[in-house]
Each structure stands twice: as structure tokens, then as C-alpha cells.
């Protein structure tokens, strides 16, 4: 059985157990089974073909979960879309994926309309409530579907170095294996209650946490988003046993008055990822919650995501490490010829296992570049230590991670180059006390031209998601370059950051 079928089976064997809790509403496994089956039946009866792509533009909710499983259960491909993207960015994803239908939260209906996307139908969550009605329609009964291991189950778009997102095709096998791998690594049981505040349209929240808990028969406590006071209140009231956040979220929580006095006797595990966690932050976390273990997670959308994990016993001794390979997973650091490097030497991190993606949608060239002899070339530079633990040294593709959101400088640079007054531009990540790092733009204006920082940021805001906007703009007479003309971004980084270049 694959993940959607596992949830349906739990709906038969433990129908009255709470599966999701969202804003005071609880759905049991039995209720989720019924709702997912109705979604599957609806698309089947409407004449959609196996393998058709159904887009989902929605924030966190229990309805998101029903759509996620229901679409797959019917033999179709689910495509969650990042709601933080602009209409232009989402429009490209709709067009490139050839999505046949759109399930959209009423909060994002205007954005969906602005994309210009064309669908057989648009089903709204809330508002007109067409999708909500499907979840309650008892006349909808799905037909049998033969889900195959290598069938594409989910497509998630991730930014590419060209600035155009790439559609990562994940199979039923990828998703099931990843759920089982993380369930083993985090020791998830049916007694766990996972508190999810990060976006379910991201691979981590859905495939690492939602699915690992689901395959184990546990419960999901879903919040619309991270909000310090609300998150703390939910953590106490829901009796959550697990919580995931990016380092910025933990920094915010630890600054709340009385954080170490919370009534959370069931809480057993804090997970973090997407960016490094400084030593002092890990230390404060363990001091405030001495009975809670801390675990770092590392992976990419292209490996569903599952590569390595740093468990609690290493939390303070191996700061900066992303840990050891996960079960069923091989991880190496290699040179340009693909040869394994000894401890201490920096090379590209490659990953092999059943969680490695099927490939990029309609992009054989990039797929061949990323997957070689079964190994996924991550694009991250790293090294191992004498104990075999992995450390990320840099992001080979200059990616910026702002509070868990990935930003590729080239995406921002391409927008800056569209400004008539701009001659050239370069974007780097600079340290930020809350988000870890944020984009900074270095701009060279054309001779005789002038432009204020505010105008540049305003222009970018019309073409980029808010989290991708430059936090700062610095004007230069010229960009530093090497003899071959390549911009020397390491010389643009703040003092003390050059070592990361």
C-alpha cells in the first residue's frame, strides 16, 4: 500500500481515532478516509484521466490534507503550489505543468485569476465552497485504481539556477519510502501528535512530517501558520509530542517570556532544518526544554526530502553538522569526477536511495545532470568528519535560505536587470538575526542615471514574491570580477563571511 491507501486502511481499522486537528475542528481517520475517497471519486466521475495534474493552491488546513490524499487515491497527480509566489510565478507553473484542474483556497482566488491560468474547472475551498461540498457528498464512491510504485504521485516545483522553477516528479514509492525512513529516524509511533506550522505545500511539512506520522497511525495538529503566541498555546492545549521549525522560529520562541515554564509534558522532539542552527540557540533550546530531544534534518525536494539527520546525542558536540545518512540511504562527498573524497575534503554531496526523484517534468537535460548512475547530485558542497558525519560548507548554486524559504540570486538578478536604469547587479545572502539570511542587491546604474533604493525594491515587489525581495540595496560604480569576467561574490559578502564563499 502507498500513503493514500495507508490512510484509507487506518480509516477502516481505527476509524474513531483523531487524525487531524485544525482550528478547533477534529477529523477522525474514518472521516478523512471518507473525504479523500469522495475527492478521488469526483475527479474519476468527471472524466479526468489517470496521470492528469490537479493543482492545489491553498494554505495549511485539514482540507489540504484531504485534497492531497484524495487526488492521489484517484490515480491523479497532485501539484501543491507555493502560495507565497506572485501570480506571474504561479502562472508559469500552471502553464508548464499543464494542470487540468485547480483546487484553490478562497484567500488565493484573486491570485489564481491573475495568473491567467486555464483549467477545465476551478474548485474553491471556502467562499463558493464547491470543494467543501465534494468532501460531504456521500454519493461519491471511487472506483478501483491500480497505483504503481513508479507512477508520479506528486509534482513540486523548486527554483532553478536559470530562474525558472523545475517540476520535481515524486513517485508513490518515493513518498512511501521517505515516510517510512523518517518515521524510523524520528521514532514516530501511533501515540505521536505532530504540530505543523510550516507550509504543507513544502516538501518538509508534507513528506517528512505529515506522511511519517500518517504511516505510523499518529495525529496531526495543523496551524495556518507560525505565530509565536498561538503556536505556544496550541503546543500546550493539543498535547503535541513533536514540533518542527526553522532556526528563526526557535529564536523567536525562545525570546518569549516564560518559555521554559510551558506545560508541555508530552513534548518529546524538536526538529529543525532548512538552515544551520547556531550553537547558542541549540544550547538555549535544550536548557529551556531539558526533557525534549533536538534533531536536525537535511534533504531536498529532489530526494523527497531525505538525506541525513543529526540526532540529539550529537546536538551540542557536532554543531554545524547535518548528521549521518538516513536508513536505506547512501550519502557521499565527491570530486568533479564523482570519486569519493576523504574526510575533511570539500566536494559535492550526492545521495542515493529509494527516495530519489523520478526526474524533472519535461526536462530530460536537467534530470540527466542531476541524476547520474542512480546518484542525485545535490548541488550542495560539503565535507565529512572523522566520524562520518556530514557538514554543509556552502551552497554550490549560491542559494539563499531566508527563514526556510529558498531564494536563488539569479531569480532576483533577472528582475533587477529589467529595470531600465540598471547596468548590472549581483545578489548575495547577508546574515539576519531572525531569518538567518536575507537577499542584498548590489547595483551598478547606467551612466548619468539615478535611482533610489525604494524604487528598486518597489519594482522587485511587482515581479517577485515578498520573501525574495532585497532587504538592502547598495550602489556600486562597478562589480568586482575575476579575469574571466565572473562576478566575485565573495568580495561582496560582509567581513567575516568571506570564508563561506
C-alpha positions in Angstrom: 0.0 0.0 0.0 1.1 3.6 -0.7 0.5 6.6 1.5 -3.1 7.4 0.4 -4.1 3.8 0.8 -2.5 3.6 4.2 -4.6 6.5 5.4 -7.7 4.8 4.0 -6.8 1.5 5.7 -6.4 3.3 9.0 -9.8 4.7 8.3 -11.1 1.1 8.5 -9.0 -0.2 11.4 -9.1 2.9 13.7 -12.0 5.0 12.3 -12.6 6.9 15.5 -9.1 7.9 16.3 -8.3 11.6 15.8 -6.3 12.2 12.6 -6.3 16.0 12.2 -6.9 18.9 14.5 -7.3 22.3 12.8 -8.6 25.5 14.4 -10.8 23.6 16.9 -12.1 21.1 14.3 -11.1 17.5 14.6 -11.4 14.8 11.9 -11.0 11.2 12.6 -9.3 8.7 10.4 -12.7 7.4 9.4 -13.8 10.9 8.4 -10.6 11.6 6.4 -11.0 8.3 4.6 -14.5 9.3 3.5 -13.4 12.7 2.4 -10.4 11.5 0.5 -12.4 8.8 -1.3 -15.0 11.4 -2.3 -12.3 13.6 -3.8 -11.0 10.6 -5.8 -14.4 9.7 -6.9 -15.3 13.2 -8.0 -12.3 13.5 -10.4 -12.9 10.0 -11.7 -16.5 10.6 -12.5 -15.8 14.0 -14.1 -13.7 12.1 -16.7 -10.2 13.1 -15.7 -7.6 10.6 -16.9 -5.0 8.8 -14.8 -1.9 10.9 -14.6 -3.7 14.2 -15.0 -2.3 17.0 -12.9 -4.5 18.6 -10.3 -3.1 21.9 -8.9 -3.7 22.8 -5.2 -3.2 26.5 -4.2 -4.0 26.5 -0.5 -2.7 27.4 2.9 -2.5 24.9 5.8 -5.7 23.2 6.7 -7.3 19.8 7.2 -8.9 20.3 3.8 -5.4 20.5 2.3 -4.7 17.0 3.7 -8.0 15.6 2.2 -7.1 17.1 -1.2 -3.5 15.8 -1.0 -4.6 12.2 -0.4 -7.8 12.2 -2.4 -6.2 13.3 -5.7 -3.6 10.6 -5.4 -6.1 8.0 -4.4 -8.0 8.6 -7.6 -4.9 7.9 -9.7 -4.2 11.5 -10.4 -1.1 13.7 -9.8 -1.3 16.3 -7.0 0.7 19.6 -7.5 0.8 21.8 -4.4 1.8 25.3 -5.3 3.7 27.8 -3.1 1.1 30.4 -2.1 3.9 33.0 -1.4 4.8 33.2 -5.1 3.5 36.1 -7.3 0.7 35.5 -9.9 3.4 35.6 -12.6 5.5 32.9 -11.0 2.4 30.7 -10.3 1.2 31.2 -13.9 4.4 29.7 -15.2 3.9 26.7 -13.0 0.3 26.2 -14.1 1.3 26.5 -17.8 4.4 24.3 -17.6 2.7 21.5 -15.7 -0.4 21.6 -18.0 -2.6 21.3 -14.8 -6.1 20.2 -15.8 -7.9 21.5 -12.7 -7.3 23.8 -9.8 -8.4 23.5 -6.2 -8.0 26.9 -4.6 -8.5 28.4 -1.2 -10.8 31.5 -1.4 -7.9 33.5 0.1 -5.9 32.9 -3.1 -8.7 33.1 -5.7 -7.7 36.6 -6.9 -4.1 35.4 -7.3 -5.2 32.4 -9.3 -7.3 34.6 -11.5 -4.4 37.0 -12.1 -2.2 34.1 -13.3 -4.3 33.8 -16.5 -4.3 30.0 -16.0 -6.8 28.0 -18.0 -8.4 24.9 -16.4 -11.3 22.5 -17.0 -12.6 23.7 -13.7 -11.7 25.6 -10.6 -12.9 24.3 -7.3 -13.0 26.7 -4.3 -12.3 25.9 -0.7 -14.4 28.3 1.4 -16.2 31.0 -0.5 -18.5 29.3 -3.0 -17.4 26.1 -1.4 -17.5 23.7 -4.4 -14.7 21.7 -3.0 -16.2 21.7 0.5 -19.4 20.2 -1.0 -17.4 17.4 -2.6 -16.0 16.4 0.8 -19.5 16.0 2.2 -21.1 14.3 -0.9 -21.9 10.7 0.3 -23.0 9.7 -3.2 -19.4 9.9 -4.4 -17.8 6.4 -4.3 -14.4 5.9 -6.0 -13.7 3.1 -8.5 -10.7 0.8 -8.1 -7.3 2.2 -9.1 -4.0 0.3 -9.5 -1.4 2.6 -8.1 2.0 1.6 -9.4 5.3 2.3 -7.5 6.9 4.3 -10.2 3.8 6.4 -11.1 4.2 10.1 -10.5 2.1 10.9 -7.4 3.2 14.5 -6.6 4.9 17.3 -8.5 6.6 20.0 -6.5 8.2 23.0 -8.2 11.6 24.1 -6.9 13.6 27.1 -8.1 16.3 26.5 -10.6 19.6 28.3 -11.3 18.1 29.6 -14.6 15.5 31.4 -12.6 12.7 29.1 -14.0 11.2 26.6 -11.5 11.6 22.9 -12.2 8.9 20.4 -11.5 10.2 17.6 -9.3 8.3 14.4 -10.0 7.9 12.2 -6.9 6.5 8.7 -7.2 4.3 6.7 -4.9 7.4 4.7 -3.9 9.5 7.8 -3.3 6.8 9.2 -0.9 6.1 6.0 0.9 9.8 5.2 1.4 10.5 8.7 2.7 7.6 8.5 5.2 9.0 5.2 6.5 12.6 6.4 6.6 11.7 9.5 8.7 9.3 7.5 10.9 12.2 5.2 11.8 14.7 8.1 12.2 12.4 10.1 14.4 11.0 7.0 16.2 7.4 8.0 15.3 4.6 6.0 16.9 0.8 5.9 16.8 0.9 8.0 20.0 2.6 10.9 18.4 0.9 14.2 17.8 2.8 16.3 15.2 2.3 20.1 15.4 2.7 21.5 11.9 3.1 25.3 11.4 5.3 25.3 8.3 3.6 25.3 4.9 2.2 21.9 3.8 2.9 22.9 0.2 6.6 22.5 1.1 8.1 19.0 0.9 9.3 19.0 4.6 5.9 19.6 6.2 4.1 17.2 4.0 6.5 14.4 3.2 8.7 14.4 6.3 6.1 15.1 9.0 2.5 14.7 7.7 3.4 11.4 5.9 5.7 10.0 8.6 3.0 10.5 11.2 0.3 9.2 8.9 2.1 6.0 8.0 2.5 5.4 11.8 -1.1 6.0 12.6 -0.5 9.1 14.6 -2.2 12.5 14.7 -1.6 15.9 13.0 -2.1 19.2 14.8 -2.2 21.8 11.9 -1.9 25.5 12.2 -2.5 28.0 9.4 1.0 29.5 10.0 3.6 30.1 12.7 2.6 32.7 15.2 4.5 32.7 18.5 1.6 33.2 20.9 -0.8 31.0 19.0 1.8 28.3 18.4 2.7 28.2 22.1 -1.0 28.0 23.1 -1.6 25.2 20.6 1.5 23.3 21.8 0.1 23.3 25.3 -3.5 22.6 24.5 -3.0 19.9 21.9 -0.6 17.8 23.9 1.8 17.9 20.9 4.7 15.4 21.1 6.7 16.7 18.1 7.3 20.2 16.6 9.3 21.3 13.6 10.7 24.7 12.9 13.4 26.6 11.0 16.0 28.1 13.3 14.4 31.6 13.0 11.2 30.2 14.6 13.1 28.7 17.5 14.9 32.0 18.0 11.5 33.8 18.2 10.0 31.3 20.6 13.0 31.4 23.0 12.6 35.1 23.3 9.0 34.8 24.6 8.7 35.5 28.4 8.4 32.3 30.4 9.1 30.0 27.5 10.8 27.5 29.8 7.7 27.2 32.0 5.4 25.8 29.4 3.1 23.0 30.3 4.2 20.5 27.7 4.7 17.2 29.4 4.1 15.2 26.2 6.6 17.1 24.1 9.5 14.8 23.2 11.1 16.1 20.0 12.1 19.4 18.4 13.1 19.1 14.8 14.8 21.8 12.8 16.1 22.2 9.3 16.4 24.4 6.2 19.3 26.4 7.7 22.1 25.9 10.3 21.2 26.2 14.0 23.9 28.2 15.9 25.4 26.6 19.0 24.0 29.2 21.4 20.5 28.6 20.0 20.7 24.8 20.4 22.1 25.3 23.9 19.3 27.7 24.9 16.7 25.3 23.5 18.0 22.4 25.5 18.2 24.4 28.6 14.6 25.7 28.3 13.3 22.2 27.4 15.6 19.7 29.2 13.3 16.8 28.6 12.9 17.4 24.8 15.3 15.9 22.3 16.7 18.0 19.4 17.1 16.6 15.9 18.4 18.3 12.7 17.0 17.2 9.3 18.7 17.5 5.9 17.3 16.8 2.4 16.0 18.4 -0.8 12.8 18.3 -2.7 14.6 16.1 -5.2 15.1 13.4 -2.6 11.5 13.9 -1.3 13.4 15.2 1.1 15.5 12.7 3.0 19.3 12.5 3.1 20.8 12.8 6.6 19.9 13.5 10.2 21.8 14.7 13.3 20.3 13.1 16.4 20.1 14.6 19.9 23.2 12.9 21.3 25.3 14.9 18.8 23.3 18.2 19.1 25.9 20.1 21.0 29.0 18.1 20.1 28.6 18.3 16.3 27.3 21.9 15.8 27.1 22.7 12.1 26.7 19.0 11.1 23.6 17.7 9.3 24.4 14.3 10.6 24.6 10.8 9.3 22.8 9.1 6.4 19.2 8.1 7.0 18.1 4.4 6.8 18.1 2.9 3.3 20.2 5.9 2.2 23.8 6.4 0.9 25.5 9.7 1.1 28.9 10.6 -0.3 31.0 13.7 -0.9 32.6 13.5 -4.3 35.0 15.4 -6.6 34.3 16.6 -10.1 34.9 13.1 -11.4 32.5 11.5 -8.9 35.2 10.0 -6.8 34.6 9.8 -3.0 36.7 12.3 -1.1 38.3 11.5 2.3 37.1 13.2 5.5 37.9 16.9 5.6 38.0 17.5 1.9 35.2 19.6 0.3 33.2 18.3 -2.6 29.6 17.9 -3.9 27.1 16.0 -1.8 25.5 13.1 -3.6 22.6 11.0 -2.4 21.3 7.5 -3.4 18.2 5.7 -2.2 14.6 4.9 -2.9 13.6 8.4 -2.2 15.5 10.0 -5.2 13.1 11.7 -7.5 11.9 10.2 -10.8 13.1 13.4 -12.5 12.2 16.9 -13.6 9.0 17.3 -15.5 9.6 17.9 -19.2 13.3 18.5 -18.6 15.5 15.5 -19.6 18.6 17.5 -19.7 18.4 18.8 -16.1 17.3 15.3 -15.0 20.4 13.8 -16.6 22.6 16.4 -15.0 21.1 15.8 -11.5 20.9 12.0 -11.5 23.9 10.0 -12.6 24.2 6.3 -12.1 21.4 6.5 -9.5 23.1 9.2 -7.5 21.4 12.6 -7.0 23.9 15.4 -7.3 22.6 17.9 -4.8 24.5 21.0 -5.8 25.5 21.4 -2.1 29.1 21.5 -1.2 30.1 19.6 2.0 32.6 17.5 3.8 32.6 14.6 6.3 34.4 14.4 9.6 36.4 11.5 11.1 33.1 10.1 12.5 31.5 10.1 9.1 29.1 13.0 9.9 28.2 15.4 7.1 28.7 19.2 7.1 27.3 21.6 4.6 30.1 24.0 3.6 28.3 26.1 1.0 25.5 26.0 -1.5 27.1 25.4 -4.8 24.3 27.3 -6.6 24.5 30.3 -4.3 21.1 29.7 -2.9 19.9 31.9 -0.1 17.8 30.4 2.7 15.5 33.1 4.3 13.7 31.6 7.2 13.4 28.3 5.5 12.4 29.7 2.1 14.8 29.1 -0.8 15.9 32.1 -2.9 18.2 31.8 -5.9 20.1 35.1 -6.5 19.7 34.7 -10.3 15.9 35.0 -9.9 16.3 38.3 -8.2 19.1 39.5 -10.5 17.0 38.8 -13.6 14.3 41.2 -12.3 16.9 43.8 -11.4 18.2 43.7 -15.0 14.8 44.5 -16.3 15.0 48.0 -14.7 16.0 50.4 -17.5 18.4 52.4 -15.2 20.3 49.3 -14.1 23.5 48.4 -15.9 24.4 45.3 -13.8 23.5 43.7 -10.5 24.5 40.9 -8.1 22.6 39.4 -5.2 24.0 37.6 -2.2 22.8 36.5 1.2 23.7 38.5 4.3 23.1 37.5 7.9 19.8 38.4 9.6 19.1 37.8 13.3 15.6 36.3 12.7 15.6 34.9 9.2 19.1 33.6 9.1 19.9 35.4 5.9 18.2 37.7 3.5 19.0 38.9 0.0 21.1 42.0 -0.6 21.4 43.6 -4.0 24.5 45.3 -5.4 23.5 47.6 -8.2 25.5 49.5 -10.9 23.5 52.2 -12.6 23.9 53.3 -16.2 26.0 56.4 -16.7 24.0 59.5 -15.9 21.1 57.6 -14.3 19.9 57.8 -10.7 17.5 55.7 -8.8 16.6 55.4 -5.1 16.7 52.2 -3.2 13.0 52.3 -2.5 12.2 52.4 -6.2 14.3 49.3 -6.9 12.6 47.4 -4.1 9.2 48.6 -5.3 9.9 47.4 -8.8 11.0 44.0 -7.5 7.8 43.7 -5.4 5.8 43.7 -8.6 7.7 40.7 -10.0 8.8 38.7 -7.1 7.3 37.0 -4.0 7.7 39.1 -0.9 10.3 36.8 0.7 12.6 37.2 -2.3 12.8 41.0 -2.1 16.2 42.5 -1.4 16.4 43.7 2.2 19.1 46.1 1.2 20.3 47.7 -2.0 23.9 49.1 -2.3 25.0 51.1 -5.2 28.5 50.5 -6.7 30.5 52.0 -9.5 31.3 48.5 -10.8 31.0 44.9 -9.7 34.2 43.1 -8.7 35.1 40.5 -11.3 37.9 38.0 -11.9 40.0 37.7 -15.1 37.3 35.7 -16.9 34.6 38.3 -16.1 32.9 36.3 -13.3 31.5 38.4 -10.5 33.4 37.8 -7.3 30.5 37.5 -4.9 32.8 36.5 -2.0 34.2 40.1 -2.0 30.7 41.5 -1.7 30.0 39.5 1.5 30.3 41.2 4.9 33.6 40.8 6.7 33.7 37.5 8.5 31.5 35.9 5.8 34.3 35.5 3.2 35.2 32.0 4.4 31.8 30.8 3.2 32.5 31.8 -0.4 
